[in-house]
């Protein structure tokens, strides 16, 4: 797979795929975490002589239809502020007007195209659509790790037709999560929580092969006990739960905190309970405090985990926080991500 320093961006139009799937309420971006993650890649390309950028992204699941509530216009405004320069907005990258904006971009300019999922061809991974989107560009950069488990047109098809590379974020994700698949420090521990057992089971089974201990919490652990699921001996289920089974109980909290303090490498994905309600936050609070107090190498990811960590202003206390939810889980399950495969096989 090629990286930014492997390709020449000088005097080129550059198409950059990002994941600006951020929470928007009443036309305002509520959390700009994912937008900020793309800045190093965009700034690097803009510094190259006579380069110009068009960014494509998705927001939500509009189902292949134009839906104003899923517009990326608010994101363009935030991106302008963060980059401290105008970000042009392309209402439809496939329209004559959009085509004209792309062709007439001046050196050093940047534009953001409207939600690519307004086009149904994106999610059907349509080859012709990918060609139509990328035909004006000399280089393609995928910096959307968190969307790269999707075989969508702007993720999996474009690298077949354009010289392509990973952006800084994608590169960092692959490097750090590759470490997580082969922990360089022992004892190694994974703390897995959340609500969906079907998405977490492949991760638990794969990491159990290489980690010393796997601690389970959240709704997945309740379901695992209720269904009497069998795991390898290094997978630890809670001893007790709070009232209503909405959090791990006090015995389990004490046991997990002690175990975490002994670990040298920790991956955390998923809360220990229904942390949105204060009554059921004790387990997640205790696990968080134990992890950030540890001297271990610390990696975290997953939408709810990142939301919780940000609510605690705790991001800087981790060595790496993955931007991917489903993508992180599939990577740690040992699966090949379509976006990464596409870059590896790019022309």
Legacy VTK file of the C-alpha trace (Angstrom):
# vtk DataFile Version 3.0
C-alpha trace
ASCII
DATASET POLYDATA
POINTS 347 float
0.000 0.000 0.000
1.323 3.446 -0.936
1.342 6.433 1.420
1.322 10.201 0.881
5.083 10.497 0.494
5.031 7.848 -2.260
2.974 9.932 -4.708
3.466 13.282 -6.445
0.689 15.823 -5.818
2.309 18.797 -7.536
0.164 20.488 -10.167
-2.578 17.867 -9.696
-6.239 17.738 -8.779
-6.463 15.390 -5.803
-9.597 13.492 -4.795
-9.656 12.723 -1.071
-12.155 10.324 0.514
-12.775 11.196 4.147
-15.305 10.125 6.757
-17.111 13.271 7.869
-20.000 11.239 9.263
-20.392 13.575 12.233
-23.428 14.367 14.400
-25.376 17.322 12.970
-28.304 18.878 14.820
-30.353 21.809 13.508
-27.765 22.484 10.828
-24.890 22.605 13.327
-22.012 20.143 13.715
-22.156 18.841 17.289
-18.772 17.065 17.323
-15.911 17.906 14.933
-13.634 15.045 16.084
-13.621 13.261 12.711
-13.186 16.492 10.747
-10.062 17.363 12.727
-8.621 13.898 12.050
-8.515 14.686 8.308
-6.638 17.984 8.665
-3.043 16.656 8.529
-3.673 14.926 5.203
-5.487 17.896 3.657
-2.854 20.373 4.862
-0.021 18.195 3.549
-1.549 18.025 0.051
-2.356 21.753 -0.042
1.300 22.526 0.705
2.359 20.738 -2.487
2.985 23.138 -5.371
-0.127 23.934 -7.450
-2.222 21.130 -5.946
-5.967 21.415 -5.451
-8.366 19.162 -3.556
-11.919 17.899 -3.769
-13.101 16.027 -0.686
-15.868 13.431 -0.874
-17.576 11.969 2.172
-20.843 10.541 3.408
-23.128 11.504 6.269
-25.660 9.117 7.734
-27.795 6.785 5.670
-29.930 8.810 3.250
-30.681 5.692 1.202
-29.450 7.018 -2.142
-31.766 10.039 -2.051
-31.186 13.761 -1.548
-32.081 14.446 2.097
-31.424 17.958 3.478
-30.931 16.620 7.020
-27.921 14.662 5.765
-26.297 17.570 3.916
-22.573 18.192 4.347
-22.987 21.997 4.093
-22.480 22.467 7.858
-19.314 20.381 7.604
-17.950 22.667 4.855
-18.360 25.622 7.212
-16.472 23.895 10.035
-13.749 22.704 7.654
-13.284 26.294 6.433
-12.747 27.465 10.012
-10.328 24.667 10.829
-8.268 25.114 7.648
-8.539 28.935 7.904
-9.425 29.172 4.226
-12.528 29.029 2.053
-13.875 25.577 1.302
-16.050 25.650 -1.799
-19.183 23.521 -1.710
-20.196 21.289 -4.621
-23.941 20.629 -4.455
-23.674 17.644 -6.815
-20.319 16.363 -8.005
-21.963 14.647 -11.000
-23.830 17.734 -12.232
-22.618 20.140 -14.933
-22.201 22.789 -12.237
-20.175 20.413 -10.058
-18.050 19.410 -13.028
-17.300 23.066 -13.734
-16.256 23.769 -10.132
-13.892 20.791 -10.185
-12.296 21.792 -13.500
-11.886 25.439 -12.495
-10.333 24.978 -9.063
-7.302 27.245 -8.705
-3.979 26.144 -7.254
-4.249 25.685 -3.498
-8.054 25.634 -3.448
-10.216 23.016 -1.773
-13.842 21.999 -2.226
-16.163 19.619 -0.394
-18.719 17.673 -2.408
-22.216 17.017 -1.116
-22.981 13.711 0.620
-21.828 11.001 -1.790
-24.548 8.658 -0.478
-27.184 10.881 -2.092
-26.231 8.818 -5.148
-27.479 5.200 -4.904
-24.541 4.057 -7.053
-22.162 4.740 -4.160
-23.484 1.931 -1.972
-23.998 -0.459 -4.887
-20.264 -0.068 -5.642
-21.000 0.990 -9.218
-17.926 1.044 -11.456
-19.198 3.679 -13.911
-20.167 5.972 -11.042
-16.646 5.715 -9.614
-15.153 6.605 -13.004
-17.511 9.580 -13.363
-16.517 10.870 -9.926
-12.755 10.523 -10.361
-12.136 11.236 -14.048
-10.870 14.825 -13.518
-8.333 13.799 -10.888
-4.708 12.762 -11.091
-4.465 11.127 -7.663
-6.838 9.515 -5.155
-6.264 9.475 -1.387
-8.309 7.323 0.976
-8.226 8.750 4.485
-11.524 7.186 5.544
-10.462 4.135 7.529
-13.761 4.140 9.402
-15.655 3.625 6.124
-13.170 1.226 4.544
-15.002 -1.905 5.646
-17.663 -0.913 3.090
-17.341 -2.066 -0.526
-18.629 1.269 -1.836
-17.713 2.994 -5.096
-15.539 5.793 -3.690
-13.803 3.326 -1.375
-13.286 0.152 -3.394
-13.573 1.153 -7.069
-11.606 4.386 -7.585
-8.165 2.875 -6.763
-8.634 0.619 -9.819
-8.528 3.661 -12.084
-6.265 6.216 -10.381
-2.882 6.143 -8.634
-3.966 5.866 -5.011
-2.566 5.977 -1.511
-3.540 6.069 2.134
-3.743 9.380 3.966
-2.058 9.970 7.304
-5.098 8.829 9.288
-5.525 5.619 7.311
-1.791 4.913 7.650
-1.883 5.435 11.424
-4.970 3.250 11.818
-3.405 0.359 9.930
-0.113 0.644 11.819
-1.657 0.854 15.289
-4.349 -1.777 14.782
-1.771 -4.111 13.252
0.052 -3.815 16.585
-3.198 -4.725 18.303
-3.367 -7.938 16.269
0.122 -8.876 17.496
0.582 -7.204 20.883
4.255 -6.287 21.332
3.967 -6.157 25.127
2.794 -8.746 27.667
0.602 -9.317 29.508
-1.866 -8.180 26.864
-5.531 -7.485 27.511
-8.647 -6.656 25.524
-11.656 -5.107 27.238
-14.759 -5.670 25.114
-18.209 -4.295 25.905
-21.189 -2.858 24.088
-24.574 -4.123 23.010
-24.271 -6.200 19.836
-22.909 -9.689 20.486
-23.013 -10.589 16.784
-20.518 -7.813 15.929
-18.254 -8.460 18.922
-18.126 -12.271 18.811
-15.645 -12.512 15.872
-13.352 -10.003 17.637
-13.506 -11.891 20.934
-12.736 -15.205 19.237
-9.865 -13.788 17.164
-8.204 -11.795 19.951
-8.542 -14.691 22.387
-5.980 -16.510 20.235
-3.277 -13.889 20.843
-4.199 -11.993 24.040
-3.527 -13.150 27.569
-6.878 -11.951 28.913
-10.191 -10.766 27.429
-12.555 -8.976 29.842
-16.197 -8.799 28.754
-18.836 -6.320 29.882
-21.947 -4.553 28.676
-25.029 -6.139 27.174
-22.904 -8.634 25.240
-21.719 -10.194 28.516
-25.292 -10.443 29.818
-26.354 -12.176 26.629
-23.320 -14.464 26.686
-24.189 -15.637 30.218
-27.889 -16.010 29.469
-27.133 -18.137 26.409
-24.395 -20.024 28.255
-21.906 -19.259 25.490
-18.601 -21.076 25.661
-15.312 -19.195 25.256
-11.664 -20.075 25.653
-10.323 -19.999 29.208
-8.727 -16.541 28.875
-12.111 -14.885 28.213
-13.526 -13.557 31.498
-17.244 -12.921 32.043
-18.646 -10.719 34.853
-19.328 -12.327 38.230
-22.183 -9.950 38.991
-24.287 -7.178 37.472
-26.102 -4.097 38.688
-29.866 -4.077 39.114
-31.524 -4.768 35.773
-28.242 -6.057 34.302
-27.473 -2.556 32.961
-23.898 -2.476 34.298
-21.248 -4.793 35.668
-21.496 -5.279 39.427
-19.143 -4.276 42.304
-17.326 -7.642 42.509
-16.627 -7.572 38.792
-15.507 -3.935 38.911
-12.971 -4.750 41.630
-11.740 -7.808 39.734
-11.435 -5.957 36.412
-9.620 -2.952 37.918
-7.042 -5.265 39.506
-6.551 -7.150 36.229
-6.172 -3.954 34.189
-3.489 -2.633 36.538
-1.295 -5.639 35.666
-1.573 -5.312 31.873
1.134 -3.890 29.597
-0.944 -3.637 26.408
-4.672 -2.810 26.425
-7.306 -2.564 23.711
-10.690 -1.198 24.773
-13.828 -1.322 22.637
-17.283 -0.868 24.147
-18.684 0.409 27.472
-19.345 -1.831 30.452
-22.970 -0.791 30.759
-25.662 1.738 29.888
-23.282 4.595 30.596
-25.659 7.247 29.246
-27.525 6.931 32.554
-25.559 7.883 35.650
-26.893 4.962 37.660
-25.265 2.512 35.252
-21.969 4.303 34.630
-19.919 2.935 37.525
-18.425 0.030 35.567
-17.391 2.131 32.584
-16.041 4.862 34.880
-13.962 2.356 36.844
-12.588 0.642 33.729
-11.745 4.002 32.145
-9.918 5.231 35.260
-8.031 1.947 35.580
-6.931 2.047 31.934
-5.770 5.687 31.907
-3.945 5.164 35.225
-2.099 2.186 33.791
1.405 2.343 32.311
0.245 0.033 29.507
0.143 0.931 25.820
-3.497 1.948 25.414
-5.692 1.726 22.297
-9.416 2.495 22.249
-12.113 2.611 19.609
-15.774 2.205 18.806
-18.396 4.936 18.637
-19.658 4.652 22.205
-16.184 4.283 23.703
-14.901 7.361 21.864
-18.023 9.320 22.862
-17.435 8.387 26.492
-13.690 9.165 26.361
-14.348 12.571 24.781
-16.931 13.341 27.470
-14.103 12.834 29.968
-11.593 14.849 27.879
-9.542 11.674 28.024
-8.336 11.264 24.435
-4.793 12.428 25.202
-4.470 9.749 27.872
-4.544 7.018 25.227
-1.683 6.140 22.898
-4.139 5.729 20.036
-7.866 6.158 19.514
-9.297 4.532 16.409
-11.753 6.516 14.298
-13.386 3.286 13.198
-16.298 1.491 14.809
-17.268 -1.330 12.472
-13.988 -1.004 10.581
-11.949 -1.452 13.755
-13.986 -4.504 14.726
-13.611 -6.117 11.304
-9.871 -5.379 11.254
-9.409 -6.914 14.721
-11.521 -9.871 13.629
-8.810 -10.610 11.081
-10.956 -9.694 8.075
-9.623 -7.928 4.999
-11.162 -4.474 4.576
-12.291 -3.602 0.990
-10.787 -0.115 1.225
-7.380 -1.417 2.270
-7.404 -4.178 -0.338
-8.266 -1.611 -3.015
-5.272 0.545 -2.055
-2.958 -2.462 -1.987
-4.056 -3.419 -5.521
-4.185 0.119 -6.907
-2.604 0.996 -10.257
LINES 1 348
347 0 1 2 3 4 5 6 7 8 9 10 11 12 13 14 15 16 17 18 19 20 21 22 23 24 25 26 27 28 29 30 31 32 33 34 35 36 37 38 39 40 41 42 43 44 45 46 47 48 49 50 51 52 53 54 55 56 57 58 59 60 61 62 63 64 65 66 67 68 69 70 71 72 73 74 75 76 77 78 79 80 81 82 83 84 85 86 87 88 89 90 91 92 93 94 95 96 97 98 99 100 101 102 103 104 105 106 107 108 109 110 111 112 113 114 115 116 117 118 119 120 121 122 123 124 125 126 127 128 129 130 131 132 133 134 135 136 137 138 139 140 141 142 143 144 145 146 147 148 149 150 151 152 153 154 155 156 157 158 159 160 161 162 163 164 165 166 167 168 169 170 171 172 173 174 175 176 177 178 179 180 181 182 183 184 185 186 187 188 189 190 191 192 193 194 195 196 197 198 199 200 201 202 203 204 205 206 207 208 209 210 211 212 213 214 215 216 217 218 219 220 221 222 223 224 225 226 227 228 229 230 231 232 233 234 235 236 237 238 239 240 241 242 243 244 245 246 247 248 249 250 251 252 253 254 255 256 257 258 259 260 261 262 263 264 265 266 267 268 269 270 271 272 273 274 275 276 277 278 279 280 281 282 283 284 285 286 287 288 289 290 291 292 293 294 295 296 297 298 299 300 301 302 303 304 305 306 307 308 309 310 311 312 313 314 315 316 317 318 319 320 321 322 323 324 325 326 327 328 329 330 331 332 333 334 335 336 337 338 339 340 341 342 343 344 345 346
